[in-house]
Amino acid sequence: MNPTTPSRILGLATAAYGVAVTVRPEILLRPSGLGTGAEPELRALARSVALRDVLSGLALVTATGVRARTVAAVVRVGSDAADTAVFAHALRGRPELGKTLAVTSTWGLLCLAGAVYERRGRTRPVLERGAHRP
């Protein structure tokens, strides 16, 4: 497997989720307990976060070069960490807190793991990656 494959798949999934939330903000709002999806202000906020996810996900998919891919991964992981911090505060004492933090934290950790996998795959000698001697 190409070392960039996991990050690219996660980027594609992030962008797809962002598109879905942009079209239907209640996909984010209802499960997180932030609203029903009928509130115009919350719909606008959810769309803003969703569009950030679309762009950062597409950056993971399309970035070329180690530096650009590292920056894209840092932005994605940082976005998930920020989401975790904001939701931890906003949902304090609510039943949706644990589920919401599990999703944001897990997604950030998956993106971090993808970046680490890519980095490790690029630094291992060719013979360790399964290449055969002539």
C-alpha positions in Angstrom: 0.0 0.0 0.0 1.2 3.5 -0.9 2.2 5.4 2.3 -0.2 8.2 1.4 -3.3 5.9 1.0 -4.7 6.1 4.6 -4.4 9.9 4.7 -6.0 10.2 1.3 -8.9 7.9 2.3 -9.4 9.8 5.5 -9.3 13.1 3.6 -11.9 11.9 1.2 -14.1 10.7 4.0 -13.7 14.0 5.8 -14.6 16.0 2.6 -17.6 13.7 2.0 -18.9 14.2 5.5 -18.4 18.0 5.1 -20.5 18.0 1.9 -23.2 16.0 3.6 -23.4 18.4 6.6 -23.3 21.4 4.2 -26.4 20.1 2.5 -28.1 18.8 5.7 -26.7 20.5 8.9 -28.9 18.4 11.1 -26.4 15.5 10.4 -24.1 17.3 12.8 -26.5 19.2 15.0 -28.9 16.4 16.1 -26.4 13.7 17.2 -24.2 16.3 19.0 -27.2 17.7 20.8 -26.6 21.2 19.6 -30.0 21.6 18.0 -32.6 20.0 15.8 -31.3 21.5 12.5 -34.2 23.9 12.3 -32.3 26.9 13.9 -31.0 29.2 11.1 -28.0 30.4 13.2 -26.9 26.9 14.1 -27.4 25.7 10.5 -25.1 28.5 9.4 -22.5 27.6 12.0 -22.7 23.9 11.1 -22.2 24.7 7.4 -19.1 26.8 8.3 -17.5 23.9 10.1 -18.6 21.5 7.3 -17.0 23.6 4.6 -13.8 23.8 6.7 -13.9 20.0 6.7 -14.5 19.8 2.9 -11.4 22.0 2.3 -9.1 20.3 4.8 -10.2 16.9 3.6 -9.5 17.8 0.0 -6.1 19.2 1.0 -5.3 15.7 2.4 -6.4 14.1 -0.8 -4.7 16.4 -3.3 -1.5 17.7 -1.5 1.7 16.7 -3.2 5.0 16.7 -1.6 5.9 15.8 1.9 5.7 19.3 3.3 2.3 20.1 1.8 0.9 16.8 3.0 2.3 17.4 6.5 0.7 20.9 6.6 -2.6 19.4 5.5 -2.4 16.7 8.2 -1.6 19.3 10.9 -4.5 21.4 9.8 -6.9 18.4 9.9 -5.7 17.1 13.3 -5.8 20.7 14.7 -9.3 21.1 13.4 -10.4 17.9 15.2 -8.6 19.0 18.4 -10.4 22.3 18.3 -13.7 20.6 17.7 -13.1 18.4 20.7 -12.2 21.4 22.9 -15.2 23.4 21.8 -17.7 20.5 22.1 -16.3 19.6 25.6 -17.2 23.1 26.8 -20.5 23.5 24.9 -21.9 20.1 25.9 -20.7 20.0 29.5 -23.2 18.1 31.5 -25.2 16.9 28.5 -25.8 13.2 27.6 -24.4 13.8 24.1 -20.9 14.8 25.4 -19.3 11.4 25.5 -20.4 10.3 22.1 -19.5 13.6 20.5 -16.0 13.8 22.0 -15.5 10.1 21.0 -16.2 11.0 17.4 -14.1 14.2 17.2 -11.2 12.6 19.2 -11.2 9.4 17.2 -11.3 11.2 13.9 -8.3 13.4 14.9 -6.4 10.4 16.1 -7.1 8.5 12.9 -5.8 11.4 10.8 -2.7 11.6 13.0 -2.1 7.9 12.6 -2.5 8.3 8.8 0.2 11.0 8.9 2.5 8.9 11.0 2.0 5.9 8.8 2.9 8.0 5.8 6.0 9.5 7.4 7.2 6.0 8.5 6.6 4.6 5.1 8.6 7.3 3.5 11.6 6.9 5.8 12.0 3.1 5.8 14.6 1.8 3.4 13.3 0.4 0.2 14.3 -3.2 1.1 12.2 -3.0 4.3 9.1 -2.0 2.2 9.2 -5.3 0.4 11.3 -4.5 -2.7 13.3 -7.5 -4.0 17.0 -7.5 -4.7 17.8 -8.1 -8.4 
